[in-house]
Each structure stands twice: as C-alpha cells, then as structure tokens.
Amino acid sequence: MADIVTLHGVAPAEIFQSGLENVGEIEAVATSILWKDGRITAGWSNMDEALLARMILVLDERQRRATLANADLDL
C-alpha cells in the first residue's frame, strides 16, 4: 500500500507552499474542496483517470482500516 500523509489541520496556504517547495518530488496532484456554501468539488492535474481512481481506492482502503474492526474487513 502507498504511504499516506494526512495534512489535516494545515491551512490551505501552507499546503500549497509545501507543494511549491517540493515540486520536484511530486508526480501528480488530486484535490477536493469543501466550499463554505456546502458544495464539494474535486479535480486533478497531470494524471490519467486510472491513476486518480487508484489514489481514491488507496485512500478509501486506509480510511476503512482506520475506522472498522478487523472482523468487519473480512467480508
């Protein structure tokens, strides 16, 4: 499984600054935004749909493992 680092609690400006500082290490970017009016938008750059789908599946799997009991994961 891919390494996942959560940026929860970090201001958006700090996330972008970190990205600019490490631009040489970044292969692709995907983002989702919760707007103040309740809308959620998502997008990506420089990647095909298959890579975006893989990223979403890896994040989903990590979230499931973090929140579900092991017995619930064995379906």
For each residue, the residues with C-beta under 8 A, 3 or more apart:
1: 58 61 62
2: 58
3:
4: 58 59 62
5:
6:
7: 10 15
8:
9:
10: 7 14 15
11: 14 15
12: 15 16
13: 16 17
14: 10 11 17 18
15: 7 10 11 12 18 19
16: 12 13 19 20
17: 13 14 20 21
18: 14 15 21 22
19: 15 16 22 23 26 29
20: 16 17 23
21: 17 18
22: 18 19 25 26
23: 19 20 26
24:
25: 22
26: 19 22 23 29
27: 47
28: 44 45 46 47 51 55
29: 19 26 44 45 46 47
30: 42 43 44 47 52 55 56
31: 42 43 44
32: 40 41 42
33: 40 41 42
34: 38 39 40
35: 38 39 40 41
36:
37:
38: 34 35
39: 34 35
40: 32 33 34 35
41: 32 33 35
42: 30 31 32 33
43: 30 31
44: 28 29 30 31 47 52
45: 28 29
46: 28 29
47: 27 28 29 30 44 51 52
48: 51 52
49: 52 53
50: 53 54
51: 28 47 48 54 55
52: 30 44 47 48 49 55 56
53: 49 50 56 57
54: 50 51 57 58
55: 28 30 51 52 58 59
56: 30 52 53 59 60
57: 53 54 60 61
58: 1 2 4 54 55 61 62
59: 4 55 56 62 63
60: 56 57 63 64
61: 1 57 58 64 65
62: 1 4 58 59 65 66
63: 59 60 66 67
64: 60 61 67 68 73
65: 61 62 68 73
66: 62 63
67: 63 64
68: 64 65 72 73
69: 72 73
70: 73 74
71: 74
72: 68 69 75
73: 64 65 68 69 70
74: 70 71
75: 72
